[in-house]
Amino acid sequence: MYSSSSSRRIAYHLHRMNALRTESGKLDRGSGARREPLAIKDYIHFDTLRWRLRGKPSWADDWLKEQQALVSLGYFDQREMVLTNRWAPDNPGDTQLEPAVRKAFFGGLNSPWFVHMDANRPYWIRVTGTNLDAFEEIVKRWDAQGTR
């Protein structure tokens, strides 16, 4: 079990992830970046000042920071996997993907798993989240059925 201090820190980072989920709906549709303030009043808003003082980090940087904090606190696990028979899927609309595989890779912000893929290493994935054994079982079964 977690100490009360760890529990409070975990609750804080989960709260931050929920705030980032909410903020994701306000990101620029074209670039996925945070929007610059539009009106004078936006420049003096506390959140804008705090964002500027932190060096204007991207939404993705903040999301990864919260994930890593939860890994450090032992709430999330993180694993790397190397696919042996397939490359990581890159198209959530691929009709040949099994629904479980699509959900594992492209489940979105409410998924228990957050998958990082590297276009330079299409056979490598890193997954962060809870219950990674279930993720690994889905992916290994899918990988075993394919050929590169």
C-alpha positions in Angstrom: 0.0 0.0 0.0 1.1 3.6 -0.4 2.0 6.0 2.5 -0.4 8.9 3.0 2.3 11.2 1.5 2.6 9.0 -1.6 -1.2 8.7 -1.8 -1.5 12.5 -1.9 1.2 12.8 -4.5 -0.5 10.1 -6.7 -3.8 11.9 -6.3 -2.2 15.2 -7.3 -0.7 13.7 -10.5 -3.9 11.8 -11.4 -5.7 15.2 -10.9 -3.2 16.8 -13.3 -3.7 14.1 -15.9 -7.5 14.6 -15.6 -6.9 18.4 -16.1 -4.8 17.6 -19.2 -7.6 15.3 -20.6 -9.9 18.3 -20.3 -7.4 20.6 -21.8 -6.9 18.3 -24.8 -10.2 19.4 -26.2 -8.9 23.0 -26.3 -5.7 22.2 -28.3 -5.2 23.7 -31.7 -6.8 21.3 -34.1 -4.1 21.6 -36.8 -0.9 21.3 -34.7 -2.2 19.8 -31.4 -0.4 22.6 -29.6 -1.6 24.8 -26.9 -3.1 28.0 -28.2 -1.4 31.3 -27.5 -3.5 33.8 -25.4 -6.0 35.7 -27.6 -7.1 38.6 -25.5 -5.3 41.0 -23.2 -7.1 39.4 -20.2 -5.7 36.0 -21.2 -2.2 37.3 -20.7 -2.8 38.1 -17.0 -4.7 34.9 -16.2 -2.8 32.9 -13.6 -2.7 29.7 -15.7 -1.1 31.7 -18.6 1.5 33.3 -16.3 2.4 29.9 -14.8 2.6 28.3 -18.3 5.0 31.1 -19.4 7.1 30.9 -16.3 7.5 27.1 -17.0 8.9 27.9 -20.4 5.6 27.2 -22.3 5.9 23.4 -22.3 3.8 21.6 -24.8 0.7 19.6 -23.8 2.5 16.4 -24.7 5.5 17.3 -22.5 3.2 17.9 -19.5 1.3 14.6 -20.2 4.6 12.7 -20.3 5.8 14.4 -17.1 2.7 13.3 -15.3 3.0 9.8 -16.6 6.7 9.6 -15.5 5.8 11.0 -12.0 3.2 8.2 -11.6 5.8 5.6 -12.7 8.2 7.0 -10.2 5.6 6.7 -7.5 4.8 3.1 -8.4 1.3 3.8 -9.5 2.0 3.1 -13.2 4.3 0.5 -14.7 6.3 0.9 -17.9 7.6 -1.7 -20.3 9.3 -1.8 -23.6 8.4 -4.5 -26.1 9.9 -5.6 -29.4 7.6 -7.1 -31.9 9.0 -10.1 -33.8 6.5 -10.6 -36.6 4.9 -7.3 -37.2 5.5 -3.6 -37.0 3.5 -1.5 -34.6 0.3 -0.4 -36.1 0.1 3.3 -37.2 -3.4 3.6 -38.4 -6.3 3.4 -36.0 -8.7 3.1 -39.0 -7.1 -0.1 -40.2 -10.0 -2.5 -40.6 -7.8 -5.5 -40.4 -6.8 -4.7 -36.8 -8.7 -6.8 -34.2 -10.8 -4.6 -31.9 -8.7 -5.5 -28.8 -5.5 -4.6 -30.6 -7.0 -1.3 -31.9 -8.1 -0.5 -28.3 -4.7 -1.4 -26.9 -2.8 0.9 -29.3 -5.3 3.6 -29.9 -7.6 3.6 -26.9 -7.1 7.3 -26.3 -6.7 9.3 -23.2 -9.1 7.2 -21.2 -7.3 4.0 -21.9 -5.4 2.3 -19.1 -2.4 2.1 -21.5 -0.4 4.9 -23.1 1.7 3.6 -26.0 4.8 5.3 -27.4 5.9 4.2 -30.8 9.0 5.3 -32.8 8.8 5.7 -36.5 12.5 4.9 -36.8 12.0 1.6 -34.9 8.6 0.4 -36.1 9.0 -2.9 -34.2 9.5 -1.3 -30.8 6.9 0.0 -28.4 6.9 1.4 -24.9 3.7 1.1 -22.8 2.9 2.9 -19.6 -0.1 2.3 -17.4 -1.8 -0.3 -15.2 -2.3 -4.0 -15.8 0.4 -4.2 -18.4 0.2 -8.0 -18.4 -3.2 -7.7 -20.2 -1.7 -5.3 -22.7 1.3 -7.6 -23.3 -1.0 -10.7 -23.8 -3.1 -8.9 -26.4 0.0 -7.6 -28.3 1.9 -10.9 -28.1 -1.0 -12.9 -29.4 -1.5 -10.4 -32.3 2.2 -10.3 -33.0 2.4 -14.2 -33.1 -0.2 -14.3 -35.9 1.7 -12.0 -38.3 4.7 -11.9 -40.5 6.8 -8.8 -41.3 
